[in-house]
Amino acid sequence: MRLALLLLPLTALLAACGGDTLAIDPVAQAADKTVSSGSEHVEFAGLSTVRGQKIRLTGSGDFRNDPQLGRMTVRFNAGALYGEMTQVMKGWRVYMTSPFFAGVLPQGKTWMSFDLQQAGKAAGVDFSSLAAQTPAQTLQQLKASGDVRKVGTETVDGVESTHYTATLDPAKIPNGARLQKLTGASYRPVDVWVDNDDHIRRMHMAYSTSGAGAAGVSTSSEMTMTFSDYGKNVEVAVPTDTETFDATGEAAKSLQNGGVS
């Protein structure tokens, strides 16, 4: 549960600096264009540090934007602990399965799930307007970007792309102030690469917490996401209730403790 929840706040708020300010926001336009494509394939790599322990994450997945549906495989390495987890997202519910759950879940259950909407309500956060569960929700945050600056032109996966940094005021995001209070989070620049068709090809984001919340634990995290295969058909088998243990209550406690309980 702890590893999965580390991914939740990664893209909730964004901040950036540098370059030449643009009067028209190409990042917001590209985010809108990418989401409206209907679906995307995502490759990602991240690093989180919790209580001095580095946790490396890599993986990939395919996502449909409306209605929200996706599946991804996450590989993690935390010193001597390493393994793989599969996640399925449908609407606001996240399902997870991993060999690490063997002997932990109730008999007959092979998946763990939690409902972000219900967990968020317990922590005073409305995930209908603030979430990072799927790439589409991540991209929606960029649509509120304000100060956008061009860095230059670079190649991403063989595709010529324009590199931007973007500033987003947390106060302008619904629940932004609440999430900052829960986590004591501060945010470093978000970098975005946009191709000539106005699709986002890559984005990089990073944040740290100061030990706010009941857990009192300082953390730092960063994530790079690379997008491709826009508009392709995405079919996902969603786990049934009979094979799933609902851990929404535990997810709510983790959010109340800054996402690291």
C-alpha positions as a Markdown table, in Angstrom:
| # | Residue | x | y | z |
|---|---|---|---|---|
| 1 | Met | 0.0 | 0.0 | 0.0 |
| 2 | Arg | 2.8 | 2.4 | 0.9 |
| 3 | Leu | 4.5 | 2.1 | -2.5 |
| 4 | Ala | 1.3 | 2.6 | -4.4 |
| 5 | Leu | 0.3 | 5.7 | -2.4 |
| 6 | Leu | 3.7 | 7.3 | -3.0 |
| 7 | Leu | 2.5 | 7.8 | -6.6 |
| 8 | Leu | -0.7 | 9.6 | -5.6 |
| 9 | Pro | 0.7 | 13.1 | -4.8 |
| 10 | Leu | 3.4 | 13.2 | -7.4 |
| 11 | Thr | 1.4 | 15.4 | -9.8 |
| 12 | Ala | -1.1 | 17.1 | -7.6 |
| 13 | Leu | 0.7 | 20.5 | -7.7 |
| 14 | Leu | 3.3 | 21.9 | -10.0 |
| 15 | Ala | 5.8 | 24.8 | -10.0 |
| 16 | Ala | 8.6 | 25.9 | -12.3 |
| 17 | Cys | 11.1 | 28.6 | -13.4 |
| 18 | Gly | 13.5 | 29.6 | -16.1 |
| 19 | Gly | 13.5 | 30.5 | -19.9 |
| 20 | Asp | 11.5 | 33.0 | -21.8 |
| 21 | Thr | 7.9 | 33.7 | -20.7 |
| 22 | Leu | 5.2 | 33.0 | -23.4 |
| 23 | Ala | 2.0 | 35.0 | -23.8 |
| 24 | Ile | 0.1 | 31.9 | -25.1 |
| 25 | Asp | 0.2 | 28.8 | -23.0 |
| 26 | Pro | 1.3 | 25.9 | -25.3 |
| 27 | Val | 1.6 | 23.5 | -22.4 |
| 28 | Ala | -2.1 | 23.9 | -21.5 |
| 29 | Gln | -3.0 | 23.5 | -25.1 |
| 30 | Ala | -0.9 | 20.4 | -25.5 |
| 31 | Ala | -2.4 | 18.9 | -22.3 |
| 32 | Asp | -5.9 | 19.4 | -23.7 |
| 33 | Lys | -4.9 | 17.9 | -27.1 |
| 34 | Thr | -3.3 | 14.9 | -25.5 |
| 35 | Val | -6.2 | 14.2 | -23.2 |
| 36 | Ser | -8.7 | 14.6 | -26.1 |
| 37 | Ser | -6.8 | 11.9 | -28.1 |
| 38 | Gly | -8.7 | 9.4 | -26.0 |
| 39 | Ser | -5.9 | 7.1 | -24.8 |
| 40 | Glu | -2.1 | 6.8 | -24.5 |
| 41 | His | 0.7 | 4.5 | -23.6 |
| 42 | Val | 3.0 | 5.6 | -20.8 |
| 43 | Glu | 6.5 | 4.6 | -19.7 |
| 44 | Phe | 7.7 | 6.0 | -16.4 |
| 45 | Ala | 10.6 | 6.1 | -14.0 |
| 46 | Gly | 10.7 | 7.5 | -10.5 |
| 47 | Leu | 12.6 | 7.8 | -7.3 |
| 48 | Ser | 11.2 | 8.4 | -3.8 |
| 49 | Thr | 13.1 | 8.7 | -0.5 |
| 50 | Val | 11.3 | 7.9 | 2.7 |
| 51 | Arg | 13.0 | 7.8 | 6.1 |
| 52 | Gly | 16.3 | 7.8 | 4.2 |
| 53 | Gln | 15.3 | 4.7 | 2.2 |
| 54 | Lys | 15.5 | 5.2 | -1.6 |
| 55 | Ile | 12.7 | 3.5 | -3.6 |
| 56 | Arg | 13.1 | 3.3 | -7.3 |
| 57 | Leu | 10.1 | 2.8 | -9.5 |
| 58 | Thr | 9.9 | 1.9 | -13.2 |
| 59 | Gly | 7.0 | 0.7 | -15.3 |
| 60 | Ser | 4.6 | 1.1 | -18.2 |
| 61 | Gly | 0.9 | 1.0 | -18.9 |
| 62 | Asp | -2.0 | 1.8 | -21.2 |
| 63 | Phe | -4.8 | 4.2 | -20.3 |
| 64 | Arg | -8.2 | 5.3 | -21.7 |
| 65 | Asn | -9.2 | 8.8 | -20.7 |
| 66 | Asp | -13.0 | 8.9 | -20.8 |
| 67 | Pro | -14.2 | 6.9 | -19.0 |
| 68 | Gln | -11.1 | 6.4 | -16.9 |
| 69 | Leu | -9.6 | 2.9 | -17.4 |
| 70 | Gly | -6.1 | 1.7 | -17.4 |
| 71 | Arg | -3.5 | -1.0 | -16.4 |
| 72 | Met | 0.1 | -0.6 | -15.6 |
| 73 | Thr | 3.0 | -2.7 | -14.3 |
| 74 | Val | 5.2 | -1.2 | -11.6 |
| 75 | Arg | 8.7 | -2.5 | -10.7 |
| 76 | Phe | 10.2 | -1.3 | -7.4 |
| 77 | Asn | 13.6 | -1.6 | -5.8 |
| 78 | Ala | 14.2 | -0.5 | -2.2 |
| 79 | Gly | 17.6 | -1.9 | -1.2 |
| 80 | Ala | 17.2 | -5.6 | -0.5 |
| 81 | Leu | 13.4 | -5.4 | -1.2 |
| 82 | Tyr | 12.4 | -5.5 | -4.9 |
| 83 | Gly | 9.5 | -6.8 | -6.9 |
| 84 | Glu | 6.7 | -6.1 | -9.2 |
| 85 | Met | 3.1 | -4.9 | -8.8 |
| 86 | Thr | 0.2 | -4.7 | -11.3 |
| 87 | Gln | -2.3 | -1.9 | -10.9 |
| 88 | Val | -5.7 | -1.5 | -12.6 |
| 89 | Met | -7.5 | 1.8 | -12.5 |
| 90 | Lys | -11.3 | 2.2 | -13.2 |
| 91 | Gly | -12.9 | 5.5 | -12.4 |
| 92 | Trp | -11.7 | 6.4 | -9.0 |
| 93 | Arg | -10.9 | 2.9 | -7.8 |
| 94 | Val | -7.3 | 1.5 | -7.9 |
| 95 | Tyr | -6.7 | -2.3 | -7.8 |
| 96 | Met | -3.3 | -3.8 | -7.0 |
| 97 | Thr | -1.8 | -7.3 | -7.0 |
| 98 | Ser | 1.7 | -8.5 | -6.2 |
| 99 | Pro | 3.4 | -11.6 | -4.9 |
| 100 | Phe | 4.1 | -9.5 | -1.7 |
| 101 | Phe | 0.4 | -9.7 | -0.9 |
| 102 | Ala | 0.5 | -13.5 | -0.5 |
| 103 | Gly | -0.3 | -14.4 | 3.1 |
| 104 | Val | -1.4 | -10.9 | 3.8 |
| 105 | Leu | -4.8 | -10.7 | 2.0 |
| 106 | Pro | -7.8 | -12.6 | 3.3 |
| 107 | Gln | -8.2 | -16.1 | 2.0 |
| 108 | Gly | -9.4 | -16.2 | -1.6 |
| 109 | Lys | -8.4 | -12.6 | -2.3 |
| 110 | Thr | -5.7 | -11.9 | -4.8 |
| 111 | Trp | -6.2 | -8.1 | -5.3 |
| 112 | Met | -6.3 | -5.1 | -3.0 |
| 113 | Ser | -8.3 | -2.0 | -3.9 |
| 114 | Phe | -9.1 | 1.4 | -2.6 |
| 115 | Asp | -11.5 | 4.1 | -3.7 |
| 116 | Leu | -9.8 | 7.5 | -4.1 |
| 117 | Gln | -13.0 | 9.5 | -3.7 |
| 118 | Gln | -13.9 | 7.9 | -0.4 |
| 119 | Ala | -10.3 | 8.0 | 1.0 |
| 120 | Gly | -10.0 | 11.6 | -0.1 |
| 121 | Lys | -13.2 | 12.6 | 1.7 |
| 122 | Ala | -11.8 | 11.2 | 5.0 |
| 123 | Ala | -8.7 | 13.5 | 4.6 |
| 124 | Gly | -10.7 | 16.5 | 3.4 |
| 125 | Val | -9.5 | 16.2 | -0.2 |
| 126 | Asp | -11.9 | 16.1 | -3.2 |
| 127 | Phe | -10.2 | 13.9 | -5.8 |
| 128 | Ser | -12.8 | 14.7 | -8.4 |
| 129 | Ser | -10.8 | 17.9 | -9.0 |
| 130 | Leu | -7.4 | 17.0 | -7.7 |
| 131 | Ala | -5.8 | 13.6 | -8.4 |
| 132 | Ala | -2.9 | 11.9 | -10.1 |
| 133 | Gln | -4.4 | 8.4 | -10.6 |
| 134 | Thr | -4.1 | 8.3 | -14.4 |
| 135 | Pro | -2.1 | 10.2 | -17.0 |
| 136 | Ala | -5.2 | 12.1 | -18.0 |
| 137 | Gln | -5.6 | 13.4 | -14.5 |
| 138 | Thr | -1.9 | 14.3 | -14.5 |
| 139 | Leu | -2.3 | 16.2 | -17.7 |
| 140 | Gln | -5.4 | 18.0 | -16.5 |
| 141 | Gln | -3.2 | 19.8 | -13.9 |
| 142 | Leu | -1.1 | 21.3 | -16.7 |
| 143 | Lys | -4.2 | 22.9 | -18.2 |
| 144 | Ala | -4.1 | 25.4 | -15.3 |
| 145 | Ser | -0.5 | 26.3 | -16.0 |
| 146 | Gly | 0.3 | 30.0 | -16.0 |
| 147 | Asp | 3.9 | 31.1 | -16.5 |
| 148 | Val | 5.3 | 29.0 | -19.4 |
| 149 | Arg | 8.8 | 29.4 | -20.6 |
| 150 | Lys | 10.5 | 27.8 | -23.6 |
| 151 | Val | 13.8 | 26.1 | -23.0 |
| 152 | Gly | 14.6 | 24.8 | -26.5 |
| 153 | Thr | 14.1 | 22.0 | -29.0 |
| 154 | Glu | 15.0 | 18.4 | -28.2 |
| 155 | Thr | 14.4 | 14.9 | -29.5 |
| 156 | Val | 12.2 | 12.6 | -27.4 |
| 157 | Asp | 12.0 | 8.9 | -28.6 |
| 158 | Gly | 13.0 | 10.1 | -32.1 |
| 159 | Val | 10.4 | 12.8 | -32.2 |
| 160 | Glu | 11.3 | 16.5 | -32.4 |
| 161 | Ser | 9.8 | 18.3 | -29.4 |
| 162 | Thr | 9.8 | 21.7 | -27.8 |
| 163 | His | 11.0 | 21.7 | -24.1 |
| 164 | Tyr | 9.0 | 24.0 | -21.7 |
| 165 | Thr | 8.9 | 24.7 | -18.0 |
| 166 | Ala | 5.6 | 25.7 | -16.5 |
| 167 | Thr | 4.6 | 27.5 | -13.3 |
| 168 | Leu | 1.3 | 26.6 | -11.6 |
| 169 | Asp | 0.0 | 28.4 | -8.6 |
| 170 | Pro | -1.2 | 25.8 | -6.0 |
| 171 | Ala | -3.8 | 28.3 | -4.7 |
| 172 | Lys | -5.5 | 28.1 | -8.1 |
| 173 | Ile | -6.0 | 24.3 | -7.9 |
| 174 | Pro | -9.0 | 23.1 | -6.0 |
| 175 | Asn | -7.9 | 21.5 | -2.7 |
| 176 | Gly | -4.3 | 22.6 | -3.4 |
| 177 | Ala | -3.9 | 24.4 | -0.1 |
| 178 | Arg | -5.5 | 21.5 | 1.8 |
| 179 | Leu | -3.0 | 19.0 | 0.3 |
| 180 | Gln | -0.1 | 21.2 | 1.1 |
| 181 | Lys | -1.3 | 21.5 | 4.7 |
| 182 | Leu | -1.6 | 17.7 | 4.9 |
| 183 | Thr | 1.9 | 17.0 | 3.4 |
| 184 | Gly | 3.9 | 20.2 | 3.9 |
| 185 | Ala | 4.9 | 19.8 | 0.2 |
| 186 | Ser | 7.0 | 22.0 | -1.9 |
| 187 | Tyr | 7.4 | 21.6 | -5.6 |
| 188 | Arg | 10.3 | 21.9 | -8.0 |
| 189 | Pro | 10.0 | 22.8 | -11.8 |
| 190 | Val | 7.8 | 20.7 | -14.0 |
| 191 | Asp | 9.4 | 20.1 | -17.4 |
| 192 | Val | 7.2 | 19.3 | -20.5 |
| 193 | Trp | 8.2 | 18.3 | -24.0 |
| 194 | Val | 5.6 | 19.0 | -26.7 |
| 195 | Asp | 5.8 | 17.6 | -30.3 |
| 196 | Asn | 4.8 | 19.3 | -33.5 |
| 197 | Asp | 1.3 | 17.8 | -33.3 |
| 198 | Asp | 0.7 | 19.5 | -29.9 |
| 199 | His | 0.9 | 16.2 | -28.0 |
| 200 | Ile | 2.9 | 16.0 | -24.8 |
| 201 | Arg | 5.7 | 13.5 | -25.3 |
| 202 | Arg | 7.3 | 13.7 | -21.9 |
| 203 | Met | 7.0 | 15.4 | -18.5 |
| 204 | His | 9.1 | 15.5 | -15.4 |
| 205 | Met | 8.0 | 16.5 | -12.0 |
| 206 | Ala | 9.4 | 16.5 | -8.4 |
| 207 | Tyr | 8.3 | 17.4 | -4.9 |
| 208 | Ser | 9.3 | 17.0 | -1.3 |
| 209 | Thr | 7.4 | 17.0 | 2.0 |
| 210 | Ser | 8.6 | 18.7 | 5.2 |
| 211 | Gly | 7.2 | 16.1 | 7.7 |
| 212 | Ala | 3.7 | 17.6 | 8.0 |
| 213 | Gly | 0.8 | 15.5 | 8.9 |
| 214 | Ala | 0.4 | 12.9 | 11.7 |
| 215 | Ala | 3.2 | 10.7 | 10.3 |
| 216 | Gly | 5.8 | 13.5 | 10.6 |
| 217 | Val | 8.0 | 12.0 | 7.9 |
| 218 | Ser | 10.0 | 14.0 | 5.4 |
| 219 | Thr | 10.0 | 12.6 | 1.8 |
| 220 | Ser | 11.2 | 13.5 | -1.6 |
| 221 | Ser | 9.9 | 12.1 | -4.9 |
| 222 | Glu | 10.4 | 12.6 | -8.7 |
| 223 | Met | 8.8 | 11.0 | -11.7 |
| 224 | Thr | 9.4 | 11.1 | -15.5 |
| 225 | Met | 6.5 | 10.0 | -17.8 |
| 226 | Thr | 6.9 | 9.4 | -21.6 |
| 227 | Phe | 3.8 | 9.3 | -23.7 |
| 228 | Ser | 3.1 | 7.5 | -27.1 |
| 229 | Asp | 0.4 | 5.6 | -29.0 |
| 230 | Tyr | -2.2 | 8.2 | -28.7 |
| 231 | Gly | -5.8 | 7.1 | -29.5 |
| 232 | Lys | -5.1 | 3.4 | -29.6 |
| 233 | Asn | -7.7 | 0.9 | -28.3 |
| 234 | Val | -7.4 | 0.1 | -24.6 |
| 235 | Glu | -9.1 | -3.0 | -23.1 |
| 236 | Val | -8.6 | -3.9 | -19.4 |
| 237 | Ala | -10.0 | -6.7 | -17.4 |
| 238 | Val | -11.2 | -5.3 | -14.0 |
| 239 | Pro | -10.9 | -7.6 | -11.0 |
| 240 | Thr | -14.1 | -8.8 | -9.5 |
| 241 | Asp | -15.4 | -8.1 | -6.0 |
| 242 | Thr | -15.0 | -11.8 | -5.0 |
| 243 | Glu | -11.2 | -11.6 | -5.6 |
| 244 | Thr | -10.6 | -8.2 | -4.2 |
| 245 | Phe | -10.0 | -6.9 | -0.6 |
| 246 | Asp | -11.2 | -3.3 | -0.2 |
| 247 | Ala | -8.5 | -1.3 | 1.7 |
| 248 | Thr | -10.1 | 2.1 | 1.3 |
| 249 | Gly | -10.0 | 2.7 | 5.1 |
| 250 | Glu | -6.2 | 2.1 | 5.1 |
| 251 | Ala | -5.8 | 4.4 | 2.1 |
| 252 | Ala | -7.7 | 7.2 | 4.0 |
| 253 | Lys | -5.4 | 6.8 | 7.0 |
| 254 | Ser | -2.3 | 7.1 | 4.7 |
| 255 | Leu | -3.6 | 10.3 | 3.2 |
| 256 | Gln | -4.3 | 11.8 | 6.6 |
| 257 | Asn | -0.7 | 10.9 | 7.6 |
| 258 | Gly | 0.8 | 12.6 | 4.5 |
| 259 | Gly | 0.7 | 9.6 | 2.2 |
| 260 | Val | 3.4 | 7.6 | 4.0 |
| 261 | Ser | 1.6 | 5.7 | 6.9 |
